[in-house]
Amino acid sequence: MQFTNYNITFYEKPGCAGNKKQKEMLGLNGISFHIKSIIDTHWTSDTLTPFFDGLDKSEIINQFAPQIKNNEININDYSKEELVDIMCQNPILIKRPLLQIGNHYICGFDIPKINALLGIEICEHISLSTCQKSDKCTV
């Protein structure tokens, strides 16, 4: 099933080198999409939760966010629902990118899932789902 004719939204952190490479990879595969800032989007539990369906707490959080790296937030102290509420107020904590493809929601650059939904073949051995060392993960 291909979604190239559907609305695709790519939620990024502006200036993120990893997100830039991910967008380039989609473009090289002929995929067009809308870009929105994950930071500037007004998130609610209802709008954010669908991206995390079936994922564990550790899979939805940006491990490179300052609050995580500095041990200000320990995800084990919170339920998944509580973390979503915290992320709504502090979107730098959201693992990125978020992709909405039609009525499908993806957290992180999940290449197998993206390939299946879009009918493309991005190499699964390319590491495009983690922060680049050159990135400063701040707002």
C-alpha positions, 0 to 999 in steps of 0.5 A: 500500500503506497501513500505517496498521494496522501498527506505526509507531515514530517515533524522536525526540530528546525536545524537538526542535522539528523532530520535534514538527512532524513528529509533528504532521503525521503526526497531522493525517493520521490516523497513529498511532504509538509514540514512542521516544527515539533517544537512550535506545534501545540501538542496535546495528549490527544494529538501526540499519543497516536505517534506512540501506539505500541511503543515503550517509554524508552522508544518515545523519548529523545534520549539526547534531550538535555533533561534526560542527559542531565538526569533531570528526568528519569523516565522510570519515575513516570507512566507513559501517559505522564511522559506524554503530558510532560512532552506536550509541555516540553517538546524537546523531549519527543523522539523525532522525527514524528511522521504522519502518513495518512492516518498512520503515525510514526515516532522516529525514522523507522525505516522498515515502517516507512518503506512499507507504508510508502512503497519505497526502499530506503536502505535499512542499514543507514543510521538516520534515526539518532541525533548527530554528534554535531547537533546541540539538542536544545530549543 
